[in-house]
Amino acid sequence: MPDAEAHPEEIRRSGASLRAAGVSRSFEGVQALRGVTLELHRHEVVGLIGPNGAGKSTLVNVLTGFDFPDAGSVELEGRDVTRWRPDRRGRNGLARTFQHSRSFRGLSVRENVEVAALGAGASPRKARRQADELLESLYLGSYADAPAGSLPHGDERRLGVARALATFPRFVLMDEPAAGLPESEVPAFAEVVRSVRDEHDAGVLLIDHNMALIMEVCDRIQVLDQGTTLAEGTPNEVRANIDVVAAYLGESAVPVEPTG
């Protein structure tokens, strides 16, 4: 595993990033993305937010190879991967969680993680060890032998993260991982997101409508609106941006903290 103590600025300079450059995509004349550029570095959490129809899902699909852009490019650690399929990107350090569970519900929780590790090239023994370590670190150890389909909703979200981490990713894209979570479970899931950045040394792109989670865990936030970047910056900068407030957050959604 790379040095987890490396300073984020050193990681940025190393070129260890996932980057979409000038990406555009249309569907039957509807422009979903218009020249969007986004960069995700190792050891940071970047939030991607915006109203429904802003282009978030399209951008995630382009980044992960489930769709291809009409214009622009995608680079993974300096390599042009614009036309790579999802499995090839996965073998080169890019993982994704999905809004709707994609676990094998008839297999045990441990087996679900083992399958992901085996798919990434781990030996059966290493896959079992990796699965047990990940389940313990994500507080799923007590469910290891239970069918994945029996998990409570919040634990099912953690299983999705465990499956992603079993592929030894350098970048993880989380697609609405807090959707449907009770508010009482959001702080615990925030710790899971932080652990991906801090303990697994991966960059995280977090797409979610839960503003409490976004503002709590993200180092930077990028806001899409009608297929373009409306704003980007730190959580405080974004919540103080009047264009973002007007387009998405709402006047009372995330109050601006007083300064001075």
Secondary structure, DSSP 8 states (H G I E B T S, - for coil): ---TTS-HHHHHHTT-EEEEEEEEEEETTEEEEEEEEEEEETT-EEEEE-STTSSHHHHHHHHHTSS--SEEEEEETTEE-TT--HHHHHHTTEEEE-SS--S-TTSBHHHHHHHHHHHTT--HHHHHHHHHHHHHHTT-GGGTTSBGGGS-HHHHHHHHHHHHHTT--SEEEEESTTTT--GGGHHHHHHHHHHHHHTS--EEEEE-S-HHHHHHH-SEEEEEETTEEEEEE-HHHHHT-HHHIIIII-TTTS------
